Amino acid sequence: MSLTTSVSDLVGAQMNIRVVPEVLTWDVCVLRVAVGSVSFCVCVSGEEYPSWIEQFAAGMLDDELRHVAFDPPARALRRVPRSVRAARRLRPPRVGVEHEFSVRRCGETIDFRTVLPGLFPGVVRADPADPFAVRHSWGVITSDAAEAEVATPPITIGPGFAIGAMSSAAVAQQHLRDACPDEFEFSGYSTHISVSWSPRRDDRLSQVWALTFGPAMMLLLDNPASPGLLVRPRPGRLELCGDYCDGQRLAAAVAFAAASVAHLVSVGAGAMVAYRVDADLQPARDRYGWYLDRAAFGGDLYRGADLRRSGHNVRAIDHLGALIDLVLPDLDRVGGPGDLDLMRQIRTHDLPLPLLDRTDNA
């Protein structure tokens, strides 16, 4: 079932009750209800949202909402319920994957924003932060500028989470292809991996992550023609943006992202000094965050340049190996045997990396 419906269609049976989504996430949905001239907010969970919308569209909630409007409880309309706030604090860490695609039709690149509204007849976007988004139980289809984008729902970190994220991203990608005309061609443009975290001073810690784990993630995600890596601290999560990556390599990157974040949050920035590399970390241009260019290390990382760490040169592939050894206990703590096996395959070179031959100068 789609988790979106038309904003303009959110009208009660008596035609004087309207609903507009204010916040729409996988966990919490906040809906502004207007009954005549009286407005208030209703908070429902992401799981409850589809059925709530169906009941509202059928007029089943009109009497209840009218009663709330004219006889409101003292605090329920002004604050997120305590149970929801507690669930946010207690929920386990999660990961998510986004893929962006360049779209071509009959050999010509098209702006996906021009075709997306017509792909889902009868389903108009109701995400207040993204007018193009169509949200389903299996993920989201939207556009990011001219590119098509799919995003997985949050995936709880536990045994098998890395393969689960890879599979979920593949399912979302297939739904995108199935929704489009046969003549559409998709080329991978970028991959974004998000890992939940909530440290204080997350901006500073994101810089530490970039200067420690960033070069290793670049080897996992990127290709010889890739520009570099974006590291974006966001409320409740760290977003890592690189080149398009799928399959087992994506699963390995997800496992490494989760393990590295868990390790950094656990030991703190001070414990990572010995692993931090010298690099020209720049503020990102379009959206807030940090950017590591492939040439940020004094040479082109993707053409075999060494890294400078603790006053010594180190090969990038050796830096990756040392960090995998460092975070394997954290991955063992939060993941399972399959997740550990992905890291070991990278460590033993059994899982091919496009940049491996260029960075392994031995």
C-alpha positions as a Markdown table, in Angstrom:
| # | Residue | x | y | z |
|---|---|---|---|---|
| 1 | Met | 0.0 | 0.0 | 0.0 |
| 2 | Ser | 1.2 | 3.5 | -0.7 |
| 3 | Leu | 1.9 | 5.6 | 2.3 |
| 4 | Thr | 0.9 | 8.8 | 0.5 |
| 5 | Thr | -2.4 | 10.2 | -0.6 |
| 6 | Ser | -3.4 | 13.5 | -2.2 |
| 7 | Val | -3.2 | 16.5 | 0.0 |
| 8 | Ser | -6.1 | 18.1 | -1.8 |
| 9 | Asp | -8.2 | 14.9 | -1.3 |
| 10 | Leu | -7.7 | 14.8 | 2.5 |
| 11 | Val | -11.2 | 16.2 | 3.1 |
| 12 | Gly | -13.7 | 14.6 | 5.4 |
| 13 | Ala | -17.2 | 13.4 | 4.5 |
| 14 | Gln | -18.8 | 16.7 | 5.6 |
| 15 | Met | -16.4 | 18.7 | 3.4 |
| 16 | Asn | -15.5 | 21.1 | 6.3 |
| 17 | Ile | -12.7 | 19.0 | 7.7 |
| 18 | Arg | -9.3 | 19.1 | 6.0 |
| 19 | Val | -6.0 | 17.5 | 6.8 |
| 20 | Val | -2.5 | 18.5 | 5.7 |
| 21 | Pro | 0.6 | 16.5 | 6.6 |
| 22 | Glu | 3.1 | 18.6 | 8.6 |
| 23 | Val | 5.7 | 15.9 | 9.3 |
| 24 | Leu | 5.9 | 12.5 | 7.5 |
| 25 | Thr | 8.6 | 10.1 | 8.5 |
| 26 | Trp | 8.7 | 6.3 | 8.9 |
| 27 | Asp | 8.3 | 6.6 | 12.7 |
| 28 | Val | 6.0 | 9.6 | 13.3 |
| 29 | Cys | 3.4 | 11.4 | 11.2 |
| 30 | Val | 2.1 | 14.8 | 12.4 |
| 31 | Leu | -1.1 | 15.9 | 10.6 |
| 32 | Arg | -2.7 | 19.3 | 10.9 |
| 33 | Val | -6.5 | 19.0 | 11.0 |
| 34 | Ala | -8.7 | 22.0 | 10.3 |
| 35 | Val | -12.4 | 21.8 | 11.3 |
| 36 | Gly | -13.9 | 24.9 | 10.1 |
| 37 | Ser | -11.8 | 27.7 | 11.6 |
| 38 | Val | -10.3 | 25.5 | 14.3 |
| 39 | Ser | -7.0 | 23.7 | 13.7 |
| 40 | Phe | -5.0 | 21.3 | 15.7 |
| 41 | Cys | -2.4 | 18.5 | 15.2 |
| 42 | Val | -2.8 | 14.8 | 15.3 |
| 43 | Cys | 0.2 | 12.5 | 15.8 |
| 44 | Val | 0.1 | 8.9 | 14.6 |
| 45 | Ser | 2.8 | 6.4 | 14.1 |
| 46 | Gly | 4.2 | 5.6 | 10.6 |
| 47 | Glu | 2.5 | 2.1 | 10.8 |
| 48 | Glu | -0.9 | 3.7 | 11.7 |
| 49 | Tyr | -0.7 | 6.4 | 9.0 |
| 50 | Pro | -2.1 | 4.4 | 6.0 |
| 51 | Ser | -5.2 | 3.1 | 7.9 |
| 52 | Trp | -5.8 | 6.5 | 9.5 |
| 53 | Ile | -5.9 | 8.1 | 6.1 |
| 54 | Glu | -8.2 | 5.4 | 4.8 |
| 55 | Gln | -10.6 | 5.9 | 7.7 |
| 56 | Phe | -10.5 | 9.7 | 7.3 |
| 57 | Ala | -11.1 | 9.5 | 3.6 |
| 58 | Ala | -14.2 | 7.3 | 4.3 |
| 59 | Gly | -15.5 | 9.8 | 6.8 |
| 60 | Met | -15.1 | 7.4 | 9.7 |
| 61 | Leu | -13.1 | 9.9 | 11.8 |
| 62 | Asp | -15.3 | 13.1 | 11.2 |
| 63 | Asp | -17.2 | 12.9 | 14.5 |
| 64 | Glu | -14.1 | 12.1 | 16.5 |
| 65 | Leu | -12.1 | 15.0 | 15.0 |
| 66 | Arg | -15.0 | 17.4 | 15.4 |
| 67 | His | -15.3 | 16.5 | 19.0 |
| 68 | Val | -11.5 | 17.0 | 19.6 |
| 69 | Ala | -11.7 | 20.4 | 17.8 |
| 70 | Phe | -14.4 | 21.8 | 20.1 |
| 71 | Asp | -13.5 | 19.9 | 23.3 |
| 72 | Pro | -9.8 | 19.5 | 23.1 |
| 73 | Pro | -7.8 | 17.7 | 25.8 |
| 74 | Ala | -5.4 | 20.0 | 27.6 |
| 75 | Arg | -2.0 | 18.9 | 26.3 |
| 76 | Ala | -2.5 | 16.1 | 23.7 |
| 77 | Leu | -2.7 | 18.5 | 20.8 |
| 78 | Arg | 0.4 | 20.5 | 21.7 |
| 79 | Arg | 3.1 | 17.8 | 22.4 |
| 80 | Val | 4.3 | 14.6 | 20.8 |
| 81 | Pro | 3.0 | 11.8 | 23.0 |
| 82 | Arg | 5.4 | 10.7 | 25.7 |
| 83 | Ser | 5.3 | 7.1 | 24.4 |
| 84 | Val | 6.5 | 8.3 | 21.0 |
| 85 | Arg | 9.3 | 10.3 | 22.5 |
| 86 | Ala | 10.4 | 7.3 | 24.6 |
| 87 | Ala | 10.3 | 5.1 | 21.6 |
| 88 | Arg | 12.6 | 7.4 | 19.8 |
| 89 | Arg | 15.2 | 7.3 | 22.6 |
| 90 | Leu | 15.0 | 3.5 | 23.0 |
| 91 | Arg | 14.8 | 2.4 | 19.4 |
| 92 | Pro | 17.9 | 0.4 | 18.2 |
| 93 | Pro | 20.3 | 1.9 | 15.7 |
| 94 | Arg | 19.3 | 1.7 | 12.0 |
| 95 | Val | 20.7 | 2.1 | 8.5 |
| 96 | Gly | 19.2 | 3.2 | 5.2 |
| 97 | Val | 20.3 | 3.4 | 1.6 |
| 98 | Glu | 19.4 | 5.8 | -1.1 |
| 99 | His | 20.2 | 5.4 | -4.8 |
| 100 | Glu | 20.1 | 8.1 | -7.5 |
| 101 | Phe | 19.8 | 7.4 | -11.2 |
| 102 | Ser | 20.3 | 9.3 | -14.4 |
| 103 | Val | 17.3 | 8.6 | -16.6 |
| 104 | Arg | 17.4 | 8.4 | -20.4 |
| 105 | Arg | 14.5 | 8.0 | -22.9 |
| 106 | Cys | 15.3 | 7.1 | -26.5 |
| 107 | Gly | 18.9 | 8.0 | -25.8 |
| 108 | Glu | 18.1 | 11.5 | -24.4 |
| 109 | Thr | 18.7 | 12.4 | -20.7 |
| 110 | Ile | 15.4 | 13.5 | -19.1 |
| 111 | Asp | 14.5 | 15.5 | -16.0 |
| 112 | Phe | 12.8 | 12.9 | -13.8 |
| 113 | Arg | 10.7 | 15.6 | -12.1 |
| 114 | Thr | 8.8 | 16.1 | -15.4 |
| 115 | Val | 7.6 | 12.5 | -15.6 |
| 116 | Leu | 7.3 | 11.4 | -11.9 |
| 117 | Pro | 3.9 | 13.0 | -11.3 |
| 118 | Gly | 2.3 | 10.9 | -14.1 |
| 119 | Leu | 3.8 | 7.6 | -13.0 |
| 120 | Phe | 1.3 | 6.9 | -10.1 |
| 121 | Pro | -2.2 | 7.8 | -11.3 |
| 122 | Gly | -4.4 | 8.7 | -8.3 |
| 123 | Val | -1.6 | 9.0 | -5.9 |
| 124 | Val | -0.5 | 12.6 | -5.3 |
| 125 | Arg | 2.5 | 13.4 | -3.0 |
| 126 | Ala | 1.7 | 14.2 | 0.6 |
| 127 | Asp | 5.2 | 14.5 | 2.1 |
| 128 | Pro | 5.5 | 18.1 | 3.3 |
| 129 | Ala | 9.3 | 18.1 | 2.8 |
| 130 | Asp | 9.2 | 16.5 | -0.7 |
| 131 | Pro | 6.4 | 17.3 | -3.2 |
| 132 | Phe | 7.6 | 14.5 | -5.5 |
| 133 | Ala | 7.9 | 11.6 | -3.0 |
| 134 | Val | 5.7 | 8.5 | -3.2 |
| 135 | Arg | 6.1 | 6.6 | 0.0 |
| 136 | His | 5.5 | 2.8 | 0.2 |
| 137 | Ser | 6.0 | 0.1 | 2.7 |
| 138 | Trp | 9.1 | -1.0 | 0.7 |
| 139 | Gly | 10.6 | 2.5 | 0.4 |
| 140 | Val | 10.3 | 5.8 | -1.3 |
| 141 | Ile | 10.4 | 6.9 | -5.0 |
| 142 | Thr | 11.2 | 10.5 | -5.6 |
| 143 | Ser | 13.6 | 12.8 | -7.5 |
| 144 | Asp | 16.7 | 14.7 | -6.4 |
| 145 | Ala | 17.0 | 17.5 | -9.0 |
| 146 | Ala | 16.9 | 15.8 | -12.4 |
| 147 | Glu | 17.8 | 12.3 | -11.1 |
| 148 | Ala | 15.4 | 9.6 | -10.0 |
| 149 | Glu | 15.8 | 8.5 | -6.4 |
| 150 | Val | 14.8 | 5.5 | -4.4 |
| 151 | Ala | 15.3 | 5.1 | -0.6 |
| 152 | Thr | 14.8 | 2.1 | 1.6 |
| 153 | Pro | 12.9 | 2.3 | 4.9 |
| 154 | Pro | 15.1 | 2.3 | 8.0 |
| 155 | Ile | 16.6 | -1.1 | 8.6 |
| 156 | Thr | 17.4 | -2.1 | 12.2 |
| 157 | Ile | 21.1 | -3.0 | 12.8 |
| 158 | Gly | 21.2 | -6.6 | 13.8 |
| 159 | Pro | 22.3 | -10.0 | 12.3 |
| 160 | Gly | 22.1 | -9.8 | 8.5 |
| 161 | Phe | 21.4 | -6.1 | 8.4 |
| 162 | Ala | 24.0 | -5.4 | 5.6 |
| 163 | Ile | 22.6 | -7.9 | 3.2 |
| 164 | Gly | 19.1 | -6.8 | 4.2 |
| 165 | Ala | 19.9 | -3.2 | 3.2 |
| 166 | Met | 21.4 | -4.4 | -0.1 |
| 167 | Ser | 18.2 | -6.4 | -0.8 |
| 168 | Ser | 15.9 | -3.7 | 0.2 |
| 169 | Ala | 17.7 | -1.2 | -2.1 |
| 170 | Ala | 17.4 | -3.7 | -4.9 |
| 171 | Val | 13.6 | -4.1 | -4.3 |
| 172 | Ala | 13.1 | -0.4 | -4.3 |
| 173 | Gln | 15.1 | -0.1 | -7.6 |
| 174 | Gln | 13.0 | -2.8 | -9.2 |
| 175 | His | 9.8 | -1.0 | -8.2 |
| 176 | Leu | 11.1 | 2.2 | -9.8 |
| 177 | Arg | 11.9 | 0.3 | -13.1 |
| 178 | Asp | 8.5 | -1.4 | -13.0 |
| 179 | Ala | 6.7 | 1.9 | -12.6 |
| 180 | Cys | 8.4 | 3.5 | -15.6 |
| 181 | Pro | 7.8 | 2.9 | -19.4 |
| 182 | Asp | 10.0 | 0.2 | -21.0 |
| 183 | Glu | 11.9 | 2.7 | -23.0 |
| 184 | Phe | 13.4 | 4.4 | -19.8 |
| 185 | Glu | 17.1 | 3.5 | -19.2 |
| 186 | Phe | 18.6 | 4.0 | -15.7 |
| 187 | Ser | 22.3 | 4.6 | -15.0 |
| 188 | Gly | 23.5 | 4.6 | -11.4 |
| 189 | Tyr | 24.4 | 8.2 | -10.3 |
| 190 | Ser | 25.1 | 8.0 | -6.5 |
| 191 | Thr | 24.6 | 6.1 | -3.3 |
| 192 | His | 23.9 | 7.5 | 0.1 |
| 193 | Ile | 24.2 | 5.4 | 3.3 |
| 194 | Ser | 22.7 | 6.7 | 6.5 |
| 195 | Val | 23.6 | 5.4 | 9.9 |
| 196 | Ser | 21.6 | 6.5 | 13.0 |
| 197 | Trp | 23.6 | 8.3 | 15.7 |
| 198 | Ser | 23.0 | 10.9 | 18.3 |
| 199 | Pro | 26.3 | 12.1 | 19.8 |
| 200 | Arg | 26.7 | 15.6 | 21.2 |
| 201 | Arg | 28.7 | 18.0 | 18.9 |
| 202 | Asp | 28.0 | 15.7 | 16.0 |
| 203 | Asp | 29.5 | 18.2 | 13.5 |
| 204 | Arg | 32.9 | 17.8 | 15.1 |
| 205 | Leu | 32.6 | 14.0 | 15.3 |
| 206 | Ser | 31.5 | 13.9 | 11.7 |
| 207 | Gln | 34.8 | 15.6 | 10.8 |
| 208 | Val | 36.7 | 13.0 | 12.8 |
| 209 | Trp | 34.9 | 10.3 | 11.0 |
| 210 | Ala | 35.7 | 11.8 | 7.6 |
| 211 | Leu | 39.4 | 12.1 | 8.4 |
| 212 | Thr | 39.6 | 8.6 | 9.8 |
| 213 | Phe | 37.2 | 6.4 | 8.0 |
| 214 | Gly | 36.5 | 8.5 | 4.9 |
| 215 | Pro | 39.4 | 7.3 | 2.7 |
| 216 | Ala | 38.4 | 3.7 | 3.5 |
| 217 | Met | 34.7 | 4.3 | 2.6 |
| 218 | Met | 35.9 | 5.9 | -0.7 |
| 219 | Leu | 37.6 | 2.7 | -1.6 |
| 220 | Leu | 34.5 | 0.8 | -0.9 |
| 221 | Leu | 31.9 | 3.0 | -2.7 |
| 222 | Asp | 33.8 | 4.7 | -5.5 |
| 223 | Asn | 35.0 | 4.0 | -9.0 |
| 224 | Pro | 38.0 | 5.3 | -11.0 |
| 225 | Ala | 36.0 | 8.3 | -12.3 |
| 226 | Ser | 34.3 | 9.2 | -9.0 |
| 227 | Pro | 35.0 | 12.7 | -7.6 |
| 228 | Gly | 35.0 | 12.0 | -3.8 |
| 229 | Leu | 32.9 | 11.5 | -0.7 |
| 230 | Leu | 30.4 | 13.7 | 1.1 |
| 231 | Val | 29.9 | 13.4 | 4.9 |
| 232 | Arg | 26.7 | 15.0 | 6.1 |
| 233 | Pro | 25.8 | 15.2 | 9.8 |
| 234 | Arg | 22.0 | 15.2 | 10.1 |
| 235 | Pro | 19.6 | 15.2 | 13.1 |
| 236 | Gly | 19.8 | 11.6 | 14.4 |
| 237 | Arg | 22.0 | 10.2 | 11.6 |
| 238 | Leu | 25.2 | 10.4 | 9.6 |
| 239 | Glu | 24.8 | 10.4 | 5.9 |
| 240 | Leu | 27.7 | 9.2 | 3.6 |
| 241 | Cys | 27.4 | 10.0 | -0.1 |
| 242 | Gly | 29.6 | 8.4 | -2.8 |
| 243 | Asp | 29.3 | 6.9 | -6.2 |
| 244 | Tyr | 26.7 | 4.4 | -7.2 |
| 245 | Cys | 27.3 | 1.1 | -5.7 |
| 246 | Asp | 25.2 | -2.1 | -5.4 |
| 247 | Gly | 25.4 | -5.8 | -4.7 |
| 248 | Gln | 27.9 | -7.3 | -2.3 |
| 249 | Arg | 30.0 | -4.2 | -2.4 |
| 250 | Leu | 27.1 | -2.1 | -1.2 |
| 251 | Ala | 26.4 | -4.6 | 1.6 |
| 252 | Ala | 30.1 | -4.4 | 2.7 |
| 253 | Ala | 30.0 | -0.5 | 2.6 |
| 254 | Val | 26.8 | -0.6 | 4.8 |
| 255 | Ala | 28.5 | -3.0 | 7.3 |
| 256 | Phe | 31.6 | -0.8 | 7.4 |
| 257 | Ala | 29.5 | 2.4 | 7.9 |
| 258 | Ala | 27.6 | 0.9 | 10.8 |
| 259 | Ala | 30.6 | -0.6 | 12.5 |
| 260 | Ser | 32.7 | 2.6 | 12.1 |
| 261 | Val | 30.0 | 4.8 | 13.5 |
| 262 | Ala | 29.5 | 2.4 | 16.4 |
| 263 | His | 33.2 | 2.4 | 17.1 |
| 264 | Leu | 33.6 | 6.2 | 17.0 |
| 265 | Val | 30.6 | 6.9 | 19.2 |
| 266 | Ser | 31.9 | 4.2 | 21.6 |
| 267 | Val | 35.5 | 5.3 | 22.0 |
| 268 | Gly | 35.3 | 9.1 | 21.2 |
| 269 | Ala | 37.3 | 11.3 | 19.0 |
| 270 | Gly | 40.5 | 11.2 | 21.2 |
| 271 | Ala | 41.0 | 7.5 | 20.7 |
| 272 | Met | 41.2 | 7.9 | 16.9 |
| 273 | Val | 44.2 | 10.2 | 16.7 |
| 274 | Ala | 46.5 | 7.4 | 15.5 |
| 275 | Tyr | 44.3 | 6.5 | 12.6 |
| 276 | Arg | 43.5 | 10.0 | 11.5 |
| 277 | Val | 45.0 | 11.0 | 8.1 |
| 278 | Asp | 46.2 | 14.4 | 6.8 |
| 279 | Ala | 43.6 | 15.7 | 4.3 |
| 280 | Asp | 42.1 | 18.9 | 3.0 |
| 281 | Leu | 38.6 | 18.4 | 4.3 |
| 282 | Gln | 36.3 | 21.1 | 2.7 |
| 283 | Pro | 32.8 | 22.3 | 3.5 |
| 284 | Ala | 30.3 | 20.8 | 1.1 |
| 285 | Arg | 28.9 | 23.3 | -1.5 |
| 286 | Asp | 25.2 | 22.5 | -2.0 |
| 287 | Arg | 24.1 | 21.1 | 1.3 |
| 288 | Tyr | 25.6 | 21.3 | 4.7 |
| 289 | Gly | 28.4 | 18.8 | 5.4 |
| 290 | Trp | 32.0 | 18.0 | 4.6 |
| 291 | Tyr | 33.6 | 16.9 | 1.3 |
| 292 | Leu | 36.7 | 14.7 | 0.8 |
| 293 | Asp | 38.0 | 15.1 | -2.8 |
| 294 | Arg | 40.0 | 12.2 | -4.3 |
| 295 | Ala | 42.9 | 14.7 | -4.4 |
| 296 | Ala | 42.5 | 15.9 | -0.8 |
| 297 | Phe | 45.4 | 13.7 | 0.5 |
| 298 | Gly | 48.3 | 15.4 | -1.4 |
| 299 | Gly | 47.8 | 13.1 | -4.4 |
| 300 | Asp | 45.1 | 11.3 | -6.3 |
| 301 | Leu | 43.8 | 8.6 | -4.0 |
| 302 | Tyr | 42.2 | 6.8 | -6.9 |
| 303 | Arg | 45.5 | 6.6 | -8.8 |
| 304 | Gly | 47.4 | 5.0 | -6.0 |
| 305 | Ala | 48.5 | 8.0 | -3.8 |
| 306 | Asp | 49.6 | 7.1 | -0.3 |
| 307 | Leu | 47.9 | 8.5 | 2.8 |
| 308 | Arg | 49.8 | 10.5 | 5.5 |
| 309 | Arg | 49.0 | 9.2 | 8.9 |
| 310 | Ser | 50.8 | 10.0 | 12.2 |
| 311 | Gly | 53.8 | 11.4 | 10.3 |
| 312 | His | 54.2 | 8.3 | 8.1 |
| 313 | Asn | 53.1 | 7.3 | 4.6 |
| 314 | Val | 50.6 | 4.4 | 4.5 |
| 315 | Arg | 49.0 | 2.7 | 1.5 |
| 316 | Ala | 45.3 | 3.3 | 1.3 |
| 317 | Ile | 44.6 | -0.4 | 1.1 |
| 318 | Asp | 46.6 | -0.9 | 4.3 |
| 319 | His | 44.6 | 1.9 | 6.0 |
| 320 | Leu | 41.4 | 0.2 | 5.0 |
| 321 | Gly | 42.7 | -3.1 | 6.3 |
| 322 | Ala | 43.7 | -1.6 | 9.6 |
| 323 | Leu | 40.3 | 0.0 | 10.1 |
| 324 | Ile | 38.5 | -3.2 | 9.3 |
| 325 | Asp | 40.5 | -4.9 | 12.0 |
| 326 | Leu | 39.7 | -2.1 | 14.3 |
| 327 | Val | 35.9 | -2.2 | 13.9 |
| 328 | Leu | 35.4 | -5.9 | 13.5 |
| 329 | Pro | 34.6 | -6.3 | 17.3 |
| 330 | Asp | 32.0 | -3.5 | 17.0 |
| 331 | Leu | 30.5 | -5.3 | 14.0 |
| 332 | Asp | 30.4 | -8.5 | 15.9 |
| 333 | Arg | 28.6 | -6.7 | 18.7 |
| 334 | Val | 25.9 | -5.2 | 16.5 |
| 335 | Gly | 25.7 | -7.5 | 13.5 |
| 336 | Gly | 26.0 | -11.2 | 12.7 |
| 337 | Pro | 28.2 | -13.8 | 11.0 |
| 338 | Gly | 27.1 | -12.7 | 7.5 |
| 339 | Asp | 28.0 | -9.1 | 8.2 |
| 340 | Leu | 31.4 | -10.1 | 9.5 |
| 341 | Asp | 32.1 | -12.2 | 6.5 |
| 342 | Leu | 31.6 | -9.2 | 4.2 |
| 343 | Met | 34.4 | -7.4 | 6.0 |
| 344 | Arg | 36.6 | -10.4 | 6.0 |
| 345 | Gln | 36.1 | -10.7 | 2.2 |
| 346 | Ile | 37.3 | -7.1 | 1.8 |
| 347 | Arg | 40.2 | -7.8 | 4.1 |
| 348 | Thr | 41.4 | -10.8 | 2.1 |
| 349 | His | 40.6 | -9.2 | -1.3 |
| 350 | Asp | 38.0 | -11.9 | -2.1 |
| 351 | Leu | 35.4 | -9.2 | -2.7 |
| 352 | Pro | 36.6 | -7.1 | -5.7 |
| 353 | Leu | 36.9 | -3.3 | -5.4 |
| 354 | Pro | 37.1 | -1.2 | -8.5 |
| 355 | Leu | 39.9 | 0.9 | -7.0 |
| 356 | Leu | 41.9 | -2.0 | -5.4 |
| 357 | Asp | 44.4 | -2.4 | -8.3 |
| 358 | Arg | 45.1 | 1.3 | -8.4 |
| 359 | Thr | 45.7 | 1.7 | -4.7 |
| 360 | Asp | 47.6 | -1.6 | -4.1 |
| 361 | Asn | 51.0 | -0.6 | -5.4 |
| 362 | Ala | 52.7 | -3.8 | -4.2 |
